[in-house]
Amino acid sequence: MIPAVPHLVAGLDFPPIGELLNWKNIGPGGFNKTALIDVLAVALTLGLFFHAARRKAMVPRGTQNIAESLIEFVNGQIIMETMGADGLGYLPFILAIFCFVFLCNIFEIIPIFQFPADARMANPLVLALIVWGVYNYAGIKRQGFRAYVRNSTIPPGVPGFLVPLVAVIEGAQRFLLNPLTLAIRLFANMLAGHLLLVTFALMADALFFHNTVTATIPIGVLPVLMEIVIIIFEVLIAVLQAFIFAILTGVYLGPSLHPEH
Amino acid sequence: MIDALQAASNVNIGTKEVQKAGQSIGAGIAYGAAAIGPGVGIGIVVGNAITAMARQPESAGVARTTMFLGIAFTEALALIGFVVAILVLFVG
């Protein structure tokens, strides 16, 4: 980090990146804004489903409606597409991951917070490690340790002399690269979105409030319009990334439940 | 070279400034180069998915899910490039 030199992005006095990502502690034990968003996301997920399950109406209304369409969406679009009827036992797990990731992301555009908790690597990394643990546990439980390792490193129909090479590549993919890319994808998407929003907000701020040439002040409207477009785009990204995280969990769980023969 | 720049711009150019300049150029190249392949790749993935959906509208749901998966895998490379650019620019 070089604090003396200002970071110039598009002619802007861009703050050092730590200022955009590191938040002051607001509670004991390093409890900061990221942790607060995590706690809120868990509380909102639990609150939604407990509130929805309080009265089971025949014709769903309100929160029950939201909860039922979420369950149907995860069931139809994620589990049946990737795992089949076998994977229905994983519905609560994948539903919880989908809701948690989506809520962590959507805090990016909620005033006061305006920070996606998934833009800190710790958050997606822990989620990816949980997914890693679950799909390996499921595979070992379903197939036995030796069979699971064999099935996930040696794909069927590989000629004998290629087996060592393919086994190394497939093993690294399954046990190392899959969880890593799962975490990096979510982290980098949310970080990029956050930086994009910050850039246009700073541009508007510079043109409106730190402008020495009065004639160019109205140009500040353009970054504000762009900011609105990007906010709408970020809502789409938040949903899409939650969906992709959940569906990739299903894709990685698939071979644990149904080995290819 | 640096002396001439210093004389022309009236700014004191030291090791830190040279490092900063190198970092900026490196970050730009890192992200720019990392975005080429995934840009082409996502175009191919989405284009073929649209072809599939237009030919068989009844299987559009499967095509859409697979398309998002393909985008996710392709996009990961560009995002790793983005992370590398951020690391080059702000760390070290």
Interface residues (C-beta under 8 A of the other chain):
Chain A: M1 I2 A4 V5 H7 P16 I17 G18 Q77 E81 T181 I184 R185 F187 A188 N189 L191 A192 L240 F243 I244 I247 L248 V251
Chain B: K16 E17 Q19 K20 G61 V62 T65 F68 L69 A72 E75 A76 L79 I80 F82 V83 I86 L89 F90 V91
